[in-house]
Amino acid sequence: MNNKDMGVIAKSENELKLYYHPDNRIAKQSIAVAEATKAEKVLINLAEVKLTETQWGEISRLLDKSPSDLINNDHPIVKDKLSSHPEMDENQALKVLVHNPEVLMHSIASRGDKVIEVKGINDIMKLQEMDSKDAKLP
């Protein structure tokens, strides 16, 4: 296996990762829901941790989206620096995410091979289902 086959984002079924920016309106609730899961939590505050273009690229591929689809075009930074309807190629979008992670549209949660955008606080519960499969129903 060569390095191209290996992902840069470590994946574990026992680990719930939440990539968030504290300015995101549902980030605080997302963190609270993540804290309630049985999985080991890895909270990645994008205001403090700088992801690389490669990591952003992998996240967008895992979500089956273009990097530009992860960007909130209504964010003031995007409107001020780019335009009200920016046309970004993949490389430009990756650079914007690296240098201005606060423009991320939604927090991103991952567990194992499953990666989702957190559009509502209950979205994280979709990753929790893995815990409940072991529960014995009465």
Secondary structure, DSSP 4 states (H G I P E B T S, - for coil): --GGGS-SS---TTEEEEEE-TTSTTHHHHHHHHHHSSSEEEEEETTTS---HHHHHHHHHHTTS-GGGGB-TTSHHHHHHT-SS----HHHHHHHHHH-GGGBSSEEEEETTEEEEESSGGGGHHHHHHHHTTSPP-
